[in-house]
């Protein structure tokens, strides 16, 4: 009896170890299989179709110049159209002589080495060098400047015969801007966007049109091209008007109610004479969302904590409503190309900048999930508090000119135009058979790959 107990104990331990090992193996395969399934599901169901291109090599025509790093050349004074964005294309990154090593320079070359000191004072080149081999001259087409020049040229035509030079100039402008004829842009946004649109109108010598009721509808119409930018004010993602709403004269708050009572009567204007518009949609709502959440928190809890990030419950609410908002736009205008316009900080990174930053991250993610590209306005604005009109609005400045160029660049692409490194490769009229969806899809998948960088 005594001799059998150790044997039984050994037998029990051996079987217990076998049982543990067997259980571990089963669990391992279950976890591995579940992980594999989850990964497969993520690849096929969560990632938008445009994020699964056959190759990740970026074609040159699909480099979005406003989303890669670059340099903003600012004019010291007006006219503001001279503000130009110079993307840092790969050929700019090494310079025309490769990386400069002072050890391999001649004495003459060393006279131009930076940084300067009391002895070596090289000439500061504040402009773009046009005469170097690698050249920074890949500046983007100045759509705003061309449009304004054409507008002025038309005003100066008083019936007298054109000189050869005038005719050549007019033919050049007509060729470059024929694509703008009858185009429509629709912007869902706030007063920041509205002011940018009206500044464009002002620079063209025109007066924008605002609805008598504040925070509803505004537009800029350019008769020479029958080109119209329409702005529909979005009063946050709130689903209803609460008793604490700070705009007493704003009867309709949710985008559903505003569509039914305000925007619906403007739809025909947005669609244009042939009913196929708009040609481009830009949207966002974040400044009003930040204020809406701040005041709701104060009303409900008496707490008005300043300069904080959104709470998870607020992010979830915003996420769900922003999804519905995008779906509403797509249902209304089908295959129109869309851009989420990234938020901007308040001047001096003051109140609510943290909050808007948090909402912007969520909005980017929702846009990504819905296969929508980003109009990168945030990174262009950061660092220029002197160009703000007040704590949230950008003044008429080089930044407003840049906004116009960006908007017209994306409209050109949405219309079927092709620009590579500042050169027009194809005008929309060169490819008339392309559908609206096909034009945008040409580079869409590549622009979605690095949407959150």
JONOR-V476557 format. One line per field, one symbol per residue. ss: DSSP state (a for helix, b for strand, c for the rest). psi: psi as a letter, one per 20 degrees, with the letter a starting at -180 (. if undefined). burial: + if it has 24 or more other ideal C-beta (glycine too) atoms within 12 Angstrom, else -. A space follows every 50 residues. Layout:
ss=???
psi=???
burial=???
//
This chain:
ss=caaaaaaaaaaaaaaaaaaaaaaaaaaaaaaaaaaaaaaaaaaaaaccaa accccccccaaacccccccbbbbccccccaaacbbbbccaaacccccccc caaaccaaaaccccccccccccccccccccccccccccccccaaaaaaaa aaaaaccccccccaaaaaaaaaaaaaaaaacccbbbbbbcaaaaaaaaaa aaacccccbbccccccbbbbbbccccbbbbbbbccccccccccccccccc ccccaaaaaaaaaaaaaaaaaccccccccbbbbccaaaaaaaaaaaaaaa accccccccccaaaaaaaaaaaaaaaaaaaaaaccccbbbbcccccaaac ccaaaaaaaaaaaaaaaaacccbbbccaaaacccaaabcccccbcccaaa aaaaaaaaaaaaaacccbbbccbbbbcaaaaccccaaaaaaaaaaaaaac ccc
psi=ghhhghgggggggghggggggggggghghggggggggggggghhhgpqhi jlrhqjpoqhijoohiiqqapoopqhrqqiiipqpoqnrhiiiirikapp ohhjqrhhhhijqqqrahgomqppnirpoikqghpjjkqqpmgggggggg ghghhiojiqqqrgggggghgghggijhhipjqppppobahggghgghhg ggijkrprppqhpqleqrqopnhhilpppppppolrjpirorhjpinhjo hpgqhghhghighhiighhhiahijirriqppqrjhhhgghghghhgggg ijpmpqlrqqqhhggggggghhghgghgghhhjdkppqppoqrqqqpjkb pihgghgghhgggggggghjlprpomhghhhpjlhijqhbihpproahhh ggggggghghhgghijqopolipohpqhiimhiprghhghigjghhihgk hj.
burial=-----------------------------------------------+-+ +----------+++++++-+-+++-----++++++++-+--+-------- ---------------------------+-------+-+++++++++++++ +-+-------------------++-+++++++++++++++++++++++++ ++++-+-+------++++++++-++-++++++++++++--+---+----+ -+++++-++--++--+--++++----+++++++++++++++++++++--- ---------+---++-+++-+++-++-++--++-+++++++++++++--- -++-++++++++++++++++++++++++++++-+--++---+++++++++ ++++++++++++++++++++++-+--++-------+--+++++++++++- +--
//
